[in-house]
Amino acid sequence: MRKNIIRPCPICGNHQLKLNIEHVTLYCKQEFKYLKCNRCNSVYVDPVPNDEILSKIYNKETYHDSHYLPDCQNLYIDSIQYLFDYIESKSTILDYGCGHGHFIKEAQDQGLIATGVEYGSDIATAAKEYSGCKVFSLQEWENSELVKYDVVHLGDVLEHLTDPHDTLEMLLKHINNNGILFIEGPLERNISVVFIASTIFRHVKKFFRFNNKYVKIPPTHLFIVGEKQQLMFFNKYSNNISLLKWSIYEDGWPYKQGGVVKRIIAYVAIFFSGKKFFGATFGNRFYAVFKVNNN
């Protein structure tokens, strides 16, 4: 029986000896515990959702169509410009987990030769129609011949992966030697004004809702980290990748879309974006650019 088995930490690999449960979410009548690693302080989901549940979580109508705004193309301009410090125009780029195709469309508009991969065939088709780029479903891409690219990009993808180490090792094989791995995503446990406020609010809610056992949201982010833990994850690949650029910033999520008080907190957080205090950098997101050595 599984009940005595604790999933190892996906960041440091620790087979922790005791349960530190941050909270529990209920989805599809199944409990998913968010465990805090007692070695690296990462938080991660146990158990990992199976393929059936993942298909429900990432349904086009309930996930992609509600999380990706049709007019959010400009959000990716900064990412592409950030990348151009390390690549040339006409470089080939793979966006693994391309969503509706906003990033690859912007990449193509900026002169790159872009290809996308997305989990389901329906959203892959939608991304292809929107971007005008070649887009594969995950199953199609895994069954196709190995193609190498100058750049592989993961934007807000790593935290959704059931086995991020296996996926990253696989993606490195698709990058040309001296090519670029470009990853961006959340640092939900990094020090920021939003993180401090949300931690306080969470404990207040927990105190007043002592009979409410569950947080009823889908387990989308399968691990939650800060700067230290995310860099620890990347350091496992130091023989294959060299860090060229690491940058932390703040976008105010999710408070920027909240009520008046939350929006004020979000803009205060953005004001402190990237500023260092006592050795810590304030922000809830990162850019990471790596040079790949596949020799």
Secondary structure by P-SEA (a helix, b strand, c coil): ccccccccccccccccccccccbbbbcccbbbbbcccccccbbbbcccccaaaaaaaacccccccccccccccccaaaaaaaacccccccbbbbbcccccaaaaaaaaaaccbbbbbbccaaaaaaaaaacccccccaaaaaaccbbbbcbbbbcccccccccaaaaaaaaaaaccccbbbbbbbbccccccaaaaaaaaaaaaaaaaacccccccccccccccccaaaaaaaaacccccccccbbbbbbcccccccccaaaaaaaaaaaaacccccccccccccbbbbbbbbcc
